[in-house]
Amino acid sequence: MKAFFVLLFILSSFQLRAQSKTNPLQSHSKRYFGLHFDFHAVAKDSLIGRNLSEKSLDSLLTAVKPDFIQVDCKGHPGVSSYPSKVANATVAPHIVNDPLAFYRAVTRKHRVDLYLHYSGVYDDTVLTKHPNWAVQKADGSINTSKTSVHGPYVDSLLIPQLNELADYGADGVWVDGECWATVLDYSPTALAKFRAETGIQTVPRSDKDAGFRAFKDFARRSFIQYMGHYVDAVHRHRPTFRIASNWAYSSMMPEPINTNVDFLSGDLTPSSSVNSAALEGRIMAAQGQLYRKPWDLMSWSFWYEFNPIHRQGDQKSAVHLMQEAAEIIALGGGFQAYYQQRRDASIGLRELPVMAELSRFVRARQPFCEGSVPIPQIALLYANATVSAFNQSLFGNGQTQRINGVLTALLDAQLPVDVLSEQHLRGRLNQYPVIVVSQQDSLDTAFRQELLDYARQGGHLLLIGAQTTRSFAAELGITPTNPLTTGPKWVLYKGQLLC
C-alpha cells in the first residue's frame, strides 16, 4: 500500500496550457482588460459631478483602450454617488452633474463597457435609518455595518437600485462587501429559519456550544440564497445586465457554483499581490472552466495596508503591475487595475502613462492567453470540507495558508499546478499524474475513498502534514504518535539559532 503514495514527477518543467478558438470562456465578454475606479461616497461629499470632463475621459479611453471601466455608485458607507430615485436610498447632497449618465454617454461613444461598483451586504447608512434591517449579534446588540440577508434590505434597496442601474444602460455591476462581509446573524427571523430548517431549538452562541457548525453552515447557505435571489430578480428585469459578487466562489467560498452570477471576480491583496494572484487565479480558473463562467482579478495599483490601521502608500510601477497581470492572464483570466476615483467622481490622469504601458503589455499577450485552459498535470487540493470546518469567519481565505507554501515551492520549481476543490476532481482524478494533499485535515468520506482508489490505480498521491498523514495511517501502514503540544524547538547551529 505504501507504494501507492510514491511521488514520481514525470512532468515537463513548464506550465502547459491549451487554447481553443471555440472555448466558451473566450466569448465576447469584453472583460479581458479593464480599469476600476471607486471612492466610497460619504454624506459630506457635496460636489459630486462638478469636474467631470469629457475631454479628460476621452484622453483616458483613447490611450488605454480598456474593454470596460467600473466606477462608483454606492460604497460601504451606503451613500449613493448618483441621483438615485429609490425610496430607501441615501443620496450624496448637492450632486452637480449625474456621474453615471456622464460615464455611460462617453463610454458608449468609445464602445467601452460600463460596470458599477456597488456595496451589498456592507451598508452603514441604511442601518442608521432602518436598524431592524441589521444583523443581530449573539449578545442581542446590532451590527451597525452589516445588513441581514434575511431582512428587507435585499428587496427594499438592493434589488431596486440594481434595477435602476440597469436602466441607466450600464452593462453590469461588481457587487462589493458581500461574502467576506457576511457574519452570523441572531436576528429573530434568522433564528426562526434556522430552527425550522435544522430542527435545532437551542441556538448555539459560541463555538463551544453544540450545533455551532450547523449554525455556521446555515448562515453560509443563507448568503448564497440571498445572492441567488437578487441575481435572478435583476435578470428578470434586465436579462443582459451582468452581475458578479466580489469573491464569491473564490478561495473565500470555493464551493460549487449554484447561482446565476454572470462572471467571477475579486480584488487581490494590495501587498504581496503576485503571490496572491498565483493562488487566487488558479482557484478562479478552475471554477470558471468547470462552470463556464468568465473570470477576472483586480490588482490594487497602489500599496495599501488594512491592519492595524489603514495606510496608503505610493502607486505601483507599470512593471510591478505587469508582474501581477502576468500571473492572471497566463491562467486564461481577465485583468483589471484599481485606481482611485476623485471625491467629485471624476478620474484623474496622473497615472495615465502607467495605465497605457500596462494596457500594451496585456494586449500584446491577449491572442495567446485569453480563454486558455490548463492541461492536467499537478493538482493541489483545496478541499471545501477543510475550509468550512476550520474557517473562523463564514467566508474567508484563512485556510489558504495550508497550501500557500506548497504552491510556491512547486511553482518555484517550474512545475505546472492547478488548485482544485472536490467538485473539480470528482470523476477525473486519473487525469492528473500527481495529486498533492497538503494539510487538508477534514476530508469528505466519499472523496477520501476516491483519493485511495486513485492511488491504488497507479496515481501518485503526495500527503503533507501531520494530521493529513495521520488520517491515512491505516493505508500507509504507520502508527501515529501523540501530537506534540509544546511550541517550536530552537537548535543552535554554527553559532546561530534555528527554529
Residue pairs with C-beta under 8 A, 6 or more apart in sequence:
1 475
1 476
1 477
2 476
2 477
4 452
4 455
4 456
4 459
4 461
4 475
5 455
5 460
5 461
5 462
5 463
5 472
5 476
6 460
7 434
7 460
7 462
8 433
8 434
8 460
9 415
9 434
10 433
11 377
11 378
11 415
11 416
11 433
11 434
12 377
12 416
13 413
13 414
13 415
14 414
14 416
15 330
15 374
15 416
16 374
16 375
16 377
16 416
17 330
17 331
17 332
17 372
17 373
17 374
17 375
18 372
18 373
18 374
18 375
19 26
19 368
19 369
19 371
19 372
19 373
20 26
20 371
20 373
23 371
23 372
23 373
24 292
25 288
25 289
25 292
25 293
25 294
25 332
25 371
25 373
26 370
26 371
27 294
29 263
29 294
29 334
30 67
30 68
30 113
30 171
31 67
31 68
31 113
31 263
31 294
31 296
31 334
31 336
32 67
32 296
32 329
32 334
32 335
32 362
32 366
32 370
33 66
33 67
33 334
33 335
33 336
33 359
33 362
33 363
33 366
34 66
34 67
34 68
34 69
34 70
34 113
34 115
34 296
34 334
34 335
34 336
35 64
35 66
35 68
35 69
35 70
35 336
35 337
35 338
35 339
35 355
36 69
36 70
36 117
36 174
36 267
36 298
36 336
36 337
36 338
36 339
37 69
37 70
37 71
37 72
37 117
37 338
37 339
37 340
37 341
37 347
38 70
38 71
38 72
38 75
38 117
38 176
38 338
38 340
38 341
39 45
39 72
39 75
39 81
39 340
39 341
39 342
39 343
39 345
40 72
40 75
40 76
40 77
40 119
41 48
41 72
41 74
41 75
41 77
41 79
41 80
41 81
41 92
41 343
41 345
42 77
42 79
42 92
43 77
43 79
43 90
43 92
43 93
43 125
45 79
45 81
45 92
45 93
45 343
45 344
46 92
46 93
46 94
47 94
47 96
47 343
47 344
48 81
48 92
48 94
48 95
48 96
48 97
48 99
48 343
48 344
48 345
49 95
49 96
49 97
49 98
49 99
49 102
49 344
49 345
50 96
50 97
50 344
50 346
51 342
51 344
51 346
52 97
52 99
52 102
52 344
52 345
52 346
53 346
54 102
54 106
56 346
56 347
56 349
57 103
57 106
57 347
58 106
58 110
59 349
59 352
60 347
60 349
60 352
60 355
61 69
61 106
61 107
61 110
61 112
62 110
63 352
63 355
63 356
63 359
64 352
64 355
64 356
64 359
65 359
65 363
66 112
66 359
67 112
67 113
67 334
68 112
68 113
68 114
68 115
68 171
68 336
69 103
69 107
69 112
69 113
69 114
69 115
70 114
70 115
70 116
70 117
70 174
70 336
71 99
71 100
71 103
71 114
71 115
71 116
71 117
71 341
71 345
71 347
72 81
72 99
72 116
72 117
72 341
72 345
73 80
73 81
73 82
73 100
73 116
73 117
73 118
73 165
74 80
74 81
74 84
74 117
74 118
74 119
74 123
74 161
75 81
75 117
75 119
75 176
76 119
76 122
76 123
76 124
76 145
76 176
76 177
77 123
77 124
77 125
78 90
78 119
78 123
78 124
78 125
78 126
78 127
79 90
79 91
79 92
79 125
80 89
80 90
80 91
80 92
80 161
81 92
81 95
81 99
81 345
82 91
82 95
82 98
82 99
82 100
83 91
83 95
83 98
84 91
84 161
84 164
85 164
86 157
86 160
86 161
86 164
87 156
87 160
88 126
88 129
88 130
88 156
88 157
88 160
89 157
89 161
90 125
90 126
90 129
96 344
99 345
100 116
100 165
100 168
100 170
101 168
103 114
104 114
104 168
104 169
104 170
107 113
107 114
108 114
108 169
113 171
113 172
114 169
114 170
114 171
115 170
115 171
115 172
115 173
115 174
115 242
116 165
116 170
116 172
116 173
116 174
117 173
117 174
117 176
118 161
118 162
118 165
118 173
118 174
118 175
118 176
119 175
119 176
119 177
120 158
120 175
120 176
120 177
120 178
120 181
120 245
121 146
121 147
121 149
121 177
121 178
121 181
121 182
121 223
122 145
122 146
122 147
122 176
122 177
122 178
122 181
123 145
123 147
123 153
123 157
123 177
124 144
124 145
126 133
126 147
126 153
126 157
127 133
127 134
127 142
127 143
127 144
127 145
127 147
128 144
130 152
130 153
131 142
132 151
133 147
133 148
133 151
133 152
133 153
133 156
134 142
134 143
134 144
134 146
134 147
134 148
134 151
134 187
135 142
135 143
135 146
135 147
135 148
135 183
135 184
135 185
135 186
135 187
136 142
136 143
136 148
136 185
136 186
136 187
136 188
136 190
137 143
137 184
137 186
138 184
138 186
138 205
138 206
140 186
143 183
145 181
146 181
146 182
146 183
147 153
147 154
148 185
148 187
148 189
148 190
149 182
149 185
149 222
149 223
149 225
149 226
150 185
150 187
150 189
150 190
150 193
150 222
150 226
151 187
151 189
154 226
154 229
154 230
158 230
159 230
159 233
159 234
162 173
162 230
162 234
162 241
162 243
163 233
163 234
163 237
163 238
165 173
165 241
166 234
166 237
166 238
166 241
167 238
170 241
171 240
171 241
171 242
172 241
172 242
172 243
172 244
172 262
172 263
173 241
173 242
173 243
173 244
174 244
174 246
174 265
175 243
175 244
175 245
175 246
176 246
177 246
178 223
178 227
178 245
178 246
178 247
178 248
179 223
179 227
179 245
179 246
179 247
179 248
179 252
179 253
179 394
179 395
180 246
180 247
180 252
180 393
180 395
180 396
182 219
182 223
182 394
182 395
183 219
183 393
183 394
184 215
184 216
184 219
184 394
185 219
185 222
186 203
186 205
190 219
190 222
191 203
193 218
193 222
194 200
194 203
194 215
194 218
195 201
195 203
197 218
198 211
198 214
198 218
200 211
200 214
200 215
202 209
202 210
202 211
203 211
203 215
204 210
204 211
204 212
204 214
204 215
206 212
213 389
216 388
216 394
217 388
219 394
220 253
220 388
220 394
220 395
223 394
223 395
224 258
224 259
227 245
227 248
227 259
227 261
228 258
228 259
228 260
231 243
231 245
231 259
231 260
231 261
232 260
234 241
234 243
235 241
235 243
235 260
242 262
242 263
243 261
243 262
244 261
244 262
244 263
244 264
244 265
245 261
246 265
246 266
246 267
247 253
247 266
247 395
248 259
248 261
248 264
249 255
249 257
249 261
249 264
249 284
249 287
249 291
249 293
250 264
250 266
250 280
250 283
250 284
250 287
250 397
251 279
251 280
251 283
251 382
251 397
251 400
252 266
252 395
252 396
252 397
253 395
254 283
254 287
254 382
254 384
254 387
254 421
255 384
255 421
255 423
256 291
256 423
257 287
257 290
257 291
257 293
261 293
262 293
262 294
263 293
263 294
263 295
263 296
264 284
264 287
264 288
264 293
264 294
264 295
264 296
265 295
265 296
265 297
265 298
265 336
266 280
266 284
266 297
266 298
267 297
267 298
267 299
267 300
267 338
268 276
268 277
268 280
268 297
268 298
268 299
268 300
268 324
269 276
270 300
270 302
270 303
270 304
270 305
270 306
271 303
271 304
271 305
273 299
273 300
273 324
274 323
274 324
274 327
275 404
275 408
277 297
277 299
277 324
277 327
277 328
278 327
278 407
278 408
278 411
279 400
279 403
279 404
279 407
279 419
280 297
281 297
281 327
281 328
281 331
281 333
282 331
282 380
282 407
282 417
282 418
282 419
283 382
283 419
283 421
284 295
284 297
284 331
284 333
285 295
285 331
285 332
285 333
285 373
285 374
285 418
286 418
286 419
286 420
286 421
286 424
287 293
287 295
287 424
288 294
288 295
288 332
288 333
289 332
289 373
289 374
290 423
290 424
294 334
295 333
295 334
296 328
296 333
296 334
296 335
296 336
297 328
297 333
297 334
297 335
297 336
298 335
298 336
298 337
298 338
299 316
299 321
299 324
299 325
299 335
299 336
299 337
299 338
300 316
300 337
300 338
301 315
301 316
301 321
301 337
301 338
301 339
301 351
301 354
302 312
302 313
302 314
302 315
302 316
302 339
302 340
303 312
303 313
303 314
303 316
304 310
304 311
304 312
304 313
305 311
305 312
305 313
315 351
315 354
316 354
317 354
318 353
318 354
318 357
318 358
318 361
321 337
321 354
321 358
322 358
322 361
324 335
325 335
325 337
325 358
325 361
325 362
326 365
328 334
328 335
329 335
329 362
329 365
329 366
329 369
329 370
330 369
330 372
331 372
331 374
332 369
332 370
332 371
332 372
332 373
332 374
334 370
335 362
337 355
337 358
339 347
339 351
339 355
341 347
342 348
374 416
374 418
375 416
376 418
376 428
376 431
376 432
377 415
377 416
377 417
377 418
377 432
377 433
377 434
378 410
378 415
378 416
378 417
378 418
378 432
378 433
378 434
378 435
378 436
379 417
379 418
379 420
379 425
379 429
379 432
379 434
379 435
379 436
380 403
380 406
380 407
380 410
380 417
380 418
380 419
380 420
380 436
380 438
381 403
381 420
381 421
381 425
381 435
381 436
381 437
381 438
381 440
382 399
382 400
382 403
382 419
382 420
382 421
382 440
383 421
383 422
383 440
383 442
383 443
383 444
383 447
384 421
384 422
384 423
384 444
385 422
385 440
385 442
385 443
385 444
385 447
386 399
386 402
386 439
386 440
386 441
386 442
386 443
387 399
389 441
389 442
390 398
390 399
390 441
390 442
391 398
391 399
392 398
402 438
402 439
402 440
402 441
402 465
403 419
403 438
403 439
406 436
406 438
406 464
407 417
407 419
410 417
410 436
411 417
418 424
418 432
422 444
422 447
425 432
425 435
425 447
425 450
426 447
426 450
429 435
429 450
429 451
429 453
429 454
429 459
430 454
430 457
430 459
432 459
433 459
433 460
434 459
434 460
434 461
434 462
435 451
435 454
435 459
435 460
435 461
435 462
436 462
436 464
437 451
437 461
437 462
437 463
437 464
437 468
438 464
438 465
438 468
439 464
439 465
439 467
439 468
440 465
440 468
441 465
441 467
441 468
441 471
443 451
443 471
448 471
451 461
452 472
452 475
454 461
455 461
463 469
463 472
463 476
466 483
467 483
469 476
469 478
469 480
470 480
473 479
473 480
488 499
489 499
490 497
490 498
490 499
491 497
491 498
491 499
492 498
